[in-house]
Amino acid sequence: MDWSALSDHVLAGVPVTPADAMAILDSGDDTLLPLLQAAFQIRSHYWGRGVRIHVLRNAKSGICAENCSFCSQASSAYSGIDHYKMQSVEELIEGARAAHAQNAVKYCIVTATRGPSTAQLDTICDAVRRIKAELPIKICTSLGLLAEGQAEQLAAAGVDRFNHNLETSEDYYPKVCQTHTYQDRMQTLQRVKDAGMETCCGGIMGMGEAKADRIQLAFSLAKLGTESVPVNFLDPRPGTPLEKVKRLSPSDALRCLAMFRFVNPSAEIRVAGGREVVLRDMQALALYPANSLFSEGYLTTGGQGHSQDEKLILDAGFFVESIENDTPNVAPTSSCCTESPA
């Protein structure tokens, strides 16, 4: 496969096919760098060399009634994580201040729950209104399944984006979770779109799914027109049904990122949970297909720290995107597509 020619076709408006996506996932290590360079041609066209930093806030931890098999916060998990109820408005505001101090473009408020209660939604909306009045930072919330009218409440409070991952393909999803359905998740995403918020939706690679499931997810996100795609890599959590699953190799994880970039060329692709433990010394190469990352931890597991993440970005020749320049899907004024990760 001529990866550079494939990226040229994508930039000319020709979508890749599922067969192209499978060729990416099936490619060997000898062609990994040319593949990443081709993915970078697309990433560079839409996003330049900027990297968006997102900071997560686990606003309610554990005691979730859902049985998602990958999650240490599920009620069925025996993971030893901290359990705490919904944080206060003041705590959420302090988290936003800390995120802004770290040059985060988005502050992501997350709760472990099937869906937000009235009291939880009121707390989050109050916090968002006060954060927006004080700080130039965008807000993303991830609160589970939304009931009718809740998306409109969040949008009215100032929430810019709502995260609700599909996690995997529709075919594989029943093997991952049985307490709600793939269609339940799709309904929440539609409510988010109808309320005028951006959608953040991705999945987890390495849960035992086939390559075809990863491809099906990528194309589902393209069909939805998802603005932001977090690509997570399973870091098996003790006490969960997936605790003994073997992690992906760094090269397979990079191929996944490249595939998502080719299928969703203009989306914000985020290298998300599992980044440090799966990619290890190859983390910098993830920035060639991905233009965004989570920093300062992943809900119940710690990250390598903001200062190390910033050093990673700068050492690789990229720069931290500022909130002032947070304009999505704008091609850079000068092309850097000829620069190679090799």
C-alpha positions, 0 to 999 in steps of 0.5 A: 500500500502506498500510504502517501497516495492514500492520504492524498486521496483523503485530502482530495475528499475521497473517503477510505474504504473498510478494506483500506482501514484493514490494510492499515491495521494489518500492516507490518512494522517495516512500514509503520513510519511511512504509515505514520507520516501519511497519517501526519499529512492529514493531521497537519492539513487540519490541525498543524503541529498543535496539540490540545491538552485536556484535563479530566476531573473524576467528579464522582468515583465508583459505585456505578450500577452499570457492568461495563467489563473494562471499568474499575468503577462498575459496581461489580468490580473489586478494584480497590479504587476510591469511592466518593459521592458527587463533588461540590461546585467549589471543588469542580471550580478549583479543578477548572482553575488547575486545568487552566493553569496547565494550558488545558483547552478543555476541562472534562467533568466525568461522573461514574453513573448510569445517568445524572440525577436532578441534583447532580445535574444542578451541581454540574450546571451551576459549576459550569456557569461559574467556571465560564464566567471566570475562566477562558476554558471550554467544558466537556462533560461525561455523565452517562446516559442523558434523559430527555431535556438534560442535554438542553440543560447542559447546553444552556449552562455553557457546556461545549461538548459532551462525551459518551463513548461507543467503546467498540462496534455494535456487534461486540458491544453486548460482550462488553456491557449488558446493563444498557445497549449500544442503542441507548448510547446512540440515543444520548449522542443524538440528544447531544447533537439536537441540543447543539453541543459538540459530540466527543465519542470514541472507544477502547482498543484491546478488549478482545475485539477483532480488528473488524470491530475497531474498523466498524467503530471508526466508520460509525463515528465518521457517519455520526460526524463526531467532532472529537474521537478519544482513542483509549487503549485497555490498561486491564484493571485488577478486579474487572472481568478484563483484568487478564487481557494482554495489552496491545503492542505499541505498534498496534496501538499506533496503527489504530490511531492512524486508522482512526485518522484516515477514517475521520480525517478532520476530527480531533483525534485524542490519544487517551487512556492507557497511553503511557503503559501501552505506548511506553517509549513510543508515545511521541509517535502518537502525535503524528496521527493524534492532535490531542491528549489527556494529561494528569491522569485517567479517572482512576489511574494516574498519568505521567504528569503535566510537566512530562507531557509538555516536555514530550510535546515540545521535544517531538517538535510540536507545540501546546495549543492555547485556548485563544487558538482553539478553532477546530478544523482549520488548515495551517497557513503553511504546510508541514506535511513534508516533515517525517517522524522517521 
